[in-house]
Amino acid sequence: MEQQTVKVRMEMRKWGKPATIVEGIDGKSVDLPDLATKLKTYCACGGTSKNNAIILQGDHRDKVKKVLVGYGFPEASIELH
């Protein structure tokens, strides 16, 4: 994986529901739908991948970081917000 900054943040959605947004992953070097499926399975939640971002239902920032490090992303390039 080349050096890219991955931002993992939590956002409040409609009706006060939390959503975890994963941005900054290069869609050309990583299969985003496949990564989204792995994250949804690991976090046991629903979600989608669109506009070069992965959106997961619920607050899963720590779990997402663990999966991304295991996937080969350098820990220093993952920012939790």
Summary of the structure (lengths in Angstrom):
residues: 81
radius of gyration: 11.6
end to end distance: 21.9
largest distance: 37.9
contacts: 214
relative contact order: 0.26
helix: 36%
strand: 31%
